């Protein structure tokens, strides 16, 4: 293979029901259940009205200011895929706009995550197509390459493998290894139950005697804090 010019046309596929189960989760809870190690950095933010993104990653390693491989990935992507782009956090050139959003939406692609810039924000404000990115600029890209598709990339401070499950919302983006997805969902269900119990205790005026409030006091005393 030629490094820098690899286009890999396959990725590990998981059952649709497993991926869809994450649609009912929020990224914060999933992050907590993954030891807070798999969330993208906060500079990757939703750009338009589309704020929920769930699907398996099609990855792109792009040259700076270039979207040639992005266009090819759009042709290869399948319904429900999330296109994740490593643009090197370039803040001077956008790598996608209305034409690409429109085509992706027509193919039922789940959305884009770009470690770099995008443009044509008016489309994203009017249409429910999720795009998360580091920034916005009207200056467009070139189409010369090089670049690669479906290789391991870095996006938002996280390694993303082709086929990883991506979950994004207003709280950010979390990258989920497919082989761990079932176990993570079980942990999320337990966490949700615990949170519901905590909210009920607050509503009933019982928070001071809750498990968490008690743990806080115990930890402070253990660490030698002085209550004056």
C-alpha positions as CSV (number, residue, x, y, z in Angstrom):
1,X,0.0,0.0,0.0
2,X,1.1,3.6,-0.6
3,X,1.1,5.6,2.6
4,X,-0.9,8.7,2.2
5,X,-3.0,7.4,-0.6
6,X,-4.9,4.5,0.9
7,X,-8.7,4.1,0.4
8,X,-10.0,1.2,2.4
9,X,-13.5,0.1,1.4
10,X,-14.6,-1.8,4.5
11,X,-15.0,-1.4,8.2
12,X,-16.4,-3.5,11.1
13,X,-20.2,-3.4,11.0
14,X,-22.3,-3.8,14.1
15,X,-26.0,-4.6,14.5
16,X,-28.2,-1.6,13.8
17,X,-30.2,-2.2,17.0
18,X,-27.0,-1.8,19.0
19,X,-26.1,1.5,17.4
20,X,-29.6,2.8,17.7
21,X,-29.6,2.0,21.4
22,X,-27.1,4.8,21.9
23,X,-29.6,7.3,20.4
24,X,-31.4,7.2,23.7
25,X,-28.2,8.0,25.7
26,X,-26.5,11.3,26.3
27,X,-22.8,11.6,25.7
28,X,-22.1,12.7,29.3
29,X,-23.5,9.5,30.7
30,X,-21.6,7.4,28.2
31,X,-18.4,9.3,28.9
32,X,-18.8,8.6,32.6
33,X,-19.2,4.9,31.9
34,X,-16.0,4.9,29.9
35,X,-13.9,6.4,32.8
36,X,-14.1,9.9,31.1
37,X,-11.3,8.9,28.7
38,X,-13.1,8.8,25.3
39,X,-14.7,12.2,24.9
40,X,-13.5,14.6,22.2
41,X,-12.2,18.0,23.3
42,X,-14.6,20.8,23.8
43,X,-13.6,22.8,20.7
44,X,-15.5,20.4,18.5
45,X,-19.0,21.9,18.7
46,X,-22.3,21.5,16.9
47,X,-22.6,24.2,14.2
48,X,-26.3,24.2,13.2
49,X,-29.6,23.0,14.6
50,X,-28.8,19.3,14.3
51,X,-27.5,18.4,17.7
52,X,-27.7,14.6,17.9
53,X,-25.4,12.4,15.9
54,X,-25.2,8.6,16.2
55,X,-23.6,6.1,13.8
56,X,-20.4,4.2,12.8
57,X,-17.4,6.2,11.7
58,X,-16.1,6.5,8.2
59,X,-12.7,8.1,8.8
60,X,-10.8,10.6,6.6
61,X,-7.2,11.7,7.0
62,X,-7.1,14.8,4.9
63,X,-4.3,17.1,3.7
64,X,-4.6,20.6,5.0
65,X,-7.1,22.8,3.1
66,X,-8.2,19.8,0.9
67,X,-11.4,17.8,0.6
68,X,-10.7,15.5,-2.3
69,X,-10.9,12.4,-0.1
70,X,-13.9,13.8,1.7
71,X,-15.8,13.7,-1.6
72,X,-14.8,10.1,-2.2
73,X,-15.8,9.1,1.3
74,X,-19.3,10.6,0.7
75,X,-19.6,8.3,-2.4
76,X,-18.5,5.3,-0.3
77,X,-20.5,6.0,2.9
78,X,-23.7,4.1,3.7
79,X,-26.9,5.2,5.4
80,X,-26.3,5.8,9.1
81,X,-22.6,6.4,8.8
82,X,-20.9,9.3,10.5
83,X,-18.0,10.9,8.5
84,X,-15.2,11.8,10.8
85,X,-12.5,14.1,9.3
86,X,-9.0,14.7,10.6
87,X,-8.1,18.1,8.9
88,X,-5.3,18.8,11.3
89,X,-7.4,21.4,13.1
90,X,-6.8,23.8,10.3
91,X,-8.7,27.0,11.1
92,X,-8.0,28.8,7.7
93,X,-9.9,26.7,5.2
94,X,-13.3,25.0,5.3
95,X,-13.6,21.4,3.9
96,X,-17.3,21.1,3.4
97,X,-20.4,23.1,2.6
98,X,-24.0,23.0,1.4
99,X,-23.4,20.8,-1.7
100,X,-21.8,18.1,0.5
101,X,-24.4,18.5,3.3
102,X,-27.2,18.1,0.8
103,X,-25.7,15.0,-0.9
104,X,-25.0,13.4,2.5
105,X,-28.5,14.1,3.7
106,X,-30.0,12.6,0.5
107,X,-28.0,9.4,1.3
108,X,-29.2,9.4,4.9
109,X,-25.6,9.8,6.2
110,X,-25.9,10.6,9.9
111,X,-23.7,13.6,9.9
112,X,-20.1,15.0,9.9
113,X,-17.5,15.6,12.6
114,X,-14.6,17.8,11.4
115,X,-11.4,18.6,13.2
116,X,-11.2,21.8,11.2
117,X,-13.6,24.3,9.6
118,X,-16.8,24.2,7.7
119,X,-19.0,26.8,5.9
120,X,-22.5,27.5,4.6
121,X,-23.9,27.7,8.1
122,X,-27.2,29.0,6.8
123,X,-28.0,25.5,5.5
124,X,-27.2,23.9,8.8
125,X,-29.4,26.4,10.6
126,X,-32.3,25.6,8.3
127,X,-31.9,21.8,7.9
128,X,-31.7,19.1,10.5
129,X,-28.3,17.7,9.4
130,X,-25.8,17.4,12.3
131,X,-22.3,18.8,11.7
132,X,-19.8,19.2,14.5
133,X,-16.6,21.2,13.8
134,X,-13.8,23.2,15.3
135,X,-14.7,26.4,13.5
136,X,-16.3,28.3,10.6
137,X,-14.7,30.1,7.6
138,X,-15.9,30.9,4.1
139,X,-12.5,30.2,2.6
140,X,-12.9,27.0,0.6
141,X,-10.6,24.0,0.1
142,X,-8.7,22.5,-2.8
143,X,-9.1,19.1,-4.3
144,X,-5.7,17.7,-4.9
145,X,-5.0,15.3,-2.0
146,X,-3.2,13.4,-0.7
147,X,-5.4,11.7,1.9
148,X,-6.7,8.4,3.2
149,X,-10.1,6.8,3.9
150,X,-10.9,4.3,6.7
151,X,-7.6,4.5,8.5
152,X,-7.0,5.4,12.2
153,X,-7.2,9.1,12.7
154,X,-7.1,11.8,15.4
155,X,-10.1,14.0,15.9
156,X,-10.8,16.3,18.8
157,X,-8.0,14.7,20.8
158,X,-9.3,11.1,20.4
159,X,-8.1,8.3,18.2
160,X,-11.0,7.2,16.0
161,X,-10.9,3.8,14.2
162,X,-13.1,3.0,11.2
163,X,-16.3,1.5,12.5
164,X,-16.1,3.1,15.9
165,X,-19.6,4.1,17.2
166,X,-19.9,7.9,17.4
167,X,-22.4,9.6,19.8
168,X,-22.6,13.4,19.8
169,X,-25.0,15.9,21.4
170,X,-25.0,19.3,23.1
171,X,-22.6,17.9,25.7
172,X,-20.0,16.8,23.2
173,X,-18.8,13.7,21.3
174,X,-17.8,10.3,22.7
175,X,-16.0,7.6,20.7
176,X,-17.2,4.0,21.5
177,X,-15.3,0.9,20.6
178,X,-17.8,-1.4,19.0
179,X,-16.7,-4.5,20.8
180,X,-17.4,-2.8,24.2
181,X,-20.7,-1.3,23.2
182,X,-23.0,-3.8,24.8
183,X,-21.2,-3.6,28.2
184,X,-21.2,0.2,28.1
185,X,-25.0,0.2,27.5
186,X,-25.4,-1.9,30.6
187,X,-23.4,0.5,32.6
188,X,-25.4,3.5,31.3
189,X,-28.6,1.8,32.3
190,X,-27.4,1.5,35.9
191,X,-26.1,5.1,35.9
192,X,-29.5,6.3,34.7
193,X,-31.3,4.5,37.5
194,X,-28.9,5.9,40.0
195,X,-29.4,9.4,38.7
196,X,-33.2,9.0,38.8
197,X,-33.0,8.0,42.4
198,X,-30.8,11.0,43.2
199,X,-33.3,13.4,41.6
200,X,-36.1,11.8,43.5
201,X,-34.2,12.3,46.8
202,X,-33.6,16.0,45.9
203,X,-37.3,16.4,45.1
204,X,-38.3,14.8,48.5
205,X,-35.8,16.9,50.5
206,X,-33.6,13.9,51.3
207,X,-30.4,14.9,49.5
208,X,-28.3,15.5,52.6
209,X,-28.7,11.8,53.6
210,X,-28.1,10.5,50.0
211,X,-25.2,8.2,49.2
212,X,-23.3,10.9,47.2
213,X,-23.7,13.6,49.8
214,X,-22.5,11.2,52.5
215,X,-19.5,10.2,50.3
216,X,-18.5,13.8,49.9
217,X,-18.4,14.3,53.6
218,X,-16.5,11.2,54.2
219,X,-13.9,12.1,51.6
220,X,-13.4,15.6,53.0
221,X,-12.8,14.2,56.5
222,X,-10.5,11.5,55.2
223,X,-8.4,14.1,53.4
224,X,-8.1,16.2,56.5
225,X,-10.3,19.2,55.7
226,X,-11.1,21.3,58.7
227,X,-14.7,22.5,59.1
228,X,-14.6,25.9,60.9
